[in-house]
């Protein structure tokens, strides 16, 4: 520890439910612990920024994702972004983007925009109402 603080290039920050790995960290002389790292979400590697102090904890990052769900009447394709955020003792994951529905009977195509859809951080599932039909996507494999 010197006037510039303490630095590390390979820290692991254990959090619940997901940890930050390969963290590049700095601890300032005032005690603020900050940096960047990766949060593995199944087969995704989400780049995040974080800051930890006596008063607060924040983390944010995002990943681009695509997923497809097949039903008897249509195929649904999601293209968008997963947003990972944390504040103090809570961590959450949301999805935003576009869902393309292709009908199997008539090949009719429609698009739906979604935002702030909750995603299960443990198994990567999100359920979205598309034109009155609940559709579940697996956005990453655990």
Backbone torsions as a table, in degrees:
resi	resn	phi	psi	omega
1	UNK	NA	123.2	177.3
2	UNK	-132.5	-164.1	-178.4
3	UNK	-60.8	-25.5	179.9
4	UNK	-87.4	-11.1	-178.6
5	UNK	102.1	-158.2	-178.3
6	UNK	-119.3	137.4	-177.8
7	UNK	-127.3	150.3	176.6
8	UNK	-144.0	148.2	178.6
9	UNK	-113.0	3.9	-176.5
10	UNK	-149.9	38.9	-177.8
11	UNK	-78.2	157.7	170.1
12	UNK	-120.4	128.8	179.2
13	UNK	-111.3	109.8	-176.0
14	UNK	-82.3	116.3	179.5
15	UNK	-126.4	164.4	175.9
16	UNK	-113.3	127.6	8.3
17	UNK	-94.7	-7.2	-178.1
18	UNK	-128.3	143.7	178.9
19	UNK	-97.8	159.9	173.6
20	UNK	-96.4	126.3	178.5
21	UNK	-113.9	168.0	179.0
22	UNK	48.9	39.9	-175.8
23	UNK	-78.7	133.9	171.1
24	UNK	-101.0	114.4	-170.1
25	UNK	-123.1	157.1	172.5
26	UNK	-138.1	134.6	172.3
27	UNK	-113.4	116.8	-178.5
28	UNK	-76.6	165.0	178.4
29	UNK	-65.3	-19.9	176.8
30	UNK	-85.6	-2.1	175.0
31	UNK	94.9	8.5	177.3
32	UNK	-84.8	124.3	-178.2
33	UNK	-103.1	117.0	-176.0
34	UNK	-143.4	167.0	177.5
35	UNK	161.0	-161.4	178.9
36	UNK	-130.3	160.0	178.2
37	UNK	-172.9	-166.5	-177.8
38	UNK	-125.0	133.8	172.1
39	UNK	-109.5	112.9	176.9
40	UNK	-72.1	125.8	174.0
41	UNK	-117.7	88.7	-174.9
42	UNK	59.1	-120.8	-178.8
43	UNK	-87.5	2.6	176.3
44	UNK	-97.4	149.9	174.6
45	UNK	-120.9	106.8	-174.3
46	UNK	-97.7	119.3	177.5
47	UNK	-74.8	129.5	-177.3
48	UNK	-130.4	158.2	168.6
49	UNK	-115.1	145.8	-179.5
50	UNK	-144.8	159.2	174.4
51	UNK	-147.7	133.5	-179.1
52	UNK	-131.0	130.1	174.8
53	UNK	-138.9	-178.6	177.1
54	UNK	-62.0	-32.1	-174.6
55	UNK	-90.5	-27.2	-172.0
56	UNK	-156.1	167.6	173.3
57	UNK	-140.0	129.4	175.5
58	UNK	-134.5	149.1	178.2
59	UNK	-151.0	139.4	175.3
60	UNK	-152.8	148.1	178.1
61	UNK	-175.3	172.0	-178.9
62	UNK	-150.2	160.9	177.0
63	UNK	-140.2	142.3	172.9
64	UNK	-82.1	139.9	-175.9
65	UNK	-146.8	150.5	172.6
66	UNK	-133.5	143.6	178.9
67	UNK	-149.8	156.2	-177.9
68	UNK	-135.1	139.8	176.4
69	UNK	-130.5	131.2	-180.0
70	UNK	-105.7	131.2	173.2
71	UNK	-123.8	170.6	-179.8
72	UNK	-60.3	-30.2	-175.7
73	UNK	-103.2	-17.5	-175.4
74	UNK	-158.4	161.1	171.1
75	UNK	-111.8	132.5	-179.1
76	UNK	-115.2	128.9	179.2
77	UNK	-121.6	122.2	177.8
78	UNK	-100.8	132.8	172.3
79	UNK	-131.1	124.4	-178.7
80	UNK	178.2	-146.5	-172.2
81	UNK	-135.3	139.8	169.6
82	UNK	-98.0	133.8	179.3
83	UNK	-116.9	119.9	179.1
84	UNK	-102.8	128.9	179.3
85	UNK	-138.8	152.7	175.2
86	UNK	-147.6	147.3	176.6
87	UNK	-150.2	126.1	-177.6
88	UNK	51.6	-114.8	-173.1
89	UNK	-99.6	14.8	-174.7
90	UNK	-126.8	138.8	176.0
91	UNK	-127.2	136.5	-179.8
92	UNK	-143.4	160.9	-176.2
93	UNK	-134.0	132.6	178.1
94	UNK	-131.8	160.4	178.6
95	UNK	-121.7	146.6	174.9
96	UNK	-145.6	146.1	178.5
97	UNK	156.5	-148.2	-174.4
98	UNK	-124.3	139.0	174.8
99	UNK	-116.1	124.4	175.7
100	UNK	-102.7	125.4	177.6
101	UNK	-106.5	125.0	176.0
102	UNK	-116.6	114.9	-179.7
103	UNK	-69.7	142.8	-179.0
104	UNK	-86.2	-22.7	-178.7
105	UNK	-84.4	-39.3	-174.8
106	UNK	-122.4	0.9	-175.6
107	UNK	57.5	21.4	177.3
108	UNK	-68.3	134.0	-178.0
109	UNK	-113.7	134.3	174.4
110	UNK	-137.5	156.2	-179.6
111	UNK	-122.9	141.5	177.9
112	UNK	-130.7	133.0	175.0
113	UNK	-93.4	139.4	176.6
114	UNK	-129.4	155.8	174.1
115	UNK	-151.1	151.2	176.3
116	UNK	52.7	38.8	176.9
117	UNK	-83.6	123.8	179.3
118	UNK	-62.6	138.6	178.4
119	UNK	-120.4	134.2	175.6
120	UNK	-67.8	115.5	-174.7
121	UNK	-70.6	-18.5	-179.7
122	UNK	-83.6	-41.7	-175.2
123	UNK	-118.8	-1.5	174.8
124	UNK	78.0	14.2	-178.5
125	UNK	-93.0	146.5	174.7
126	UNK	-143.7	135.3	178.4
127	UNK	-110.3	128.8	-176.0
128	UNK	-126.2	141.3	174.9
129	UNK	-88.0	112.3	179.9
130	UNK	-114.2	109.4	179.6
131	UNK	52.4	41.7	177.3
132	UNK	86.5	0.1	-178.5
133	UNK	-113.0	124.0	175.1
134	UNK	-73.3	122.3	-177.7
135	UNK	-120.7	127.5	177.8
136	UNK	-102.9	127.5	176.4
137	UNK	-107.5	144.4	168.9
138	UNK	-101.3	104.4	-172.0
139	UNK	-86.7	-19.6	169.5
140	UNK	-155.3	153.3	-179.7
141	UNK	-94.5	128.7	-177.7
142	UNK	-62.3	NA	NA
